[in-house]
Amino acid sequence: MGFIKTISSLKQKLSEEKSHGRNIGLVPTMGALHAGHLELVRRSIIENDRTVVSIFVNPIQFNKKEDLSKYPRDLVSDLEKLKSVGCDYVFAPETNEMYPEPDLTQFEFGQLDKVMEGKFRPGHFSGVAIVVKKLFEVIEPAQAYFGEKDFQQLAVINKLVEIEKIPIKIIPCKTVREEDGLAMSSRNVRLTKSERAIAPQIYHTLINIKKRIVRSNVSELIRSSINLLNNNDGLTVEYLEIVDAKTLIPIETPNKTNEIIACIAVNLGNVRLIDNLKLS
């Protein structure tokens, strides 16, 4: 498995691969890898000749400095996991390699980056789009793999590819969950034992919404679900939205023609967790 830290070295190595007609799959990550990440890597390995995993904690997508400083990092463990599943290349640049000077690029994503995560984390999706576009330009993969747990991020990246006319196929991959339903996340390791016991209530609430969505008033269903979750000690719902899966516009009445999804963010102690579930 190749370990590469500079853009020039990576481009040279991948140019050699492409000269032999090999296509490249990309799995962008911020490290602290878990089983969900490894599923993306395994799928890329199956579907591409070579797979590159990027590990880069992107500072410009954090709107709070304390979140950036607290983000878990364990490169040694990450490399061991990637080697065990057969990853071909790991690209782990330093910040000054990715940003030799400030990148002030602006994108227009319409509604997609202004609701939910965009409302509570201003500038987040701009930072995500900038770094993903840089990775696409450096690696030029045929396909790139993203988890559906970050559903709004996936929608923004699809829009990025569309508006920038980037010739890459975006592959969405299902959320990987623990046995009790908690969506796997790098942030889960920061939960205390008591918080970890509460955390599965997030997914259980989404399941309950899916069961009740057809026969319930959407606004009342959201309100009652938030109240139920907020009754757990140390848990506060930041948002719970039921939206059109394509536009992310909140829906008032479910119908059979549009795909809808419930998206949620909660603060559990000092840890912020997100999840979602398709309802139709």
Buried (B, 14 or more C-beta within 10 A) or exposed (E): BBBBEEBEEBBEBBEEBBEEEBBBBBBBBBBBBBEBBBBBBBBBBEBBBBBBBBBBBBBBBBEEEEBBEEBBEBBEEBBEBBEEBEBBBBBBBEEEBBBEEEBEEEBEBEEBBEBBBBEEBEEBBBBBBBBBBBBBEBBBBBBBBBBBBBBBBBBBBBBBBEEEEBEBEBBEBEBBBBEEBBBBBBBBEBBEEEBBEBBBBBBBBBEBBBEBBEEBEBEEBBEBBBEBBEEBEBBBBBBBBBBBBEBBEBBEEBEEEBEBBBBBBBEBBBBBBBBBBEBB
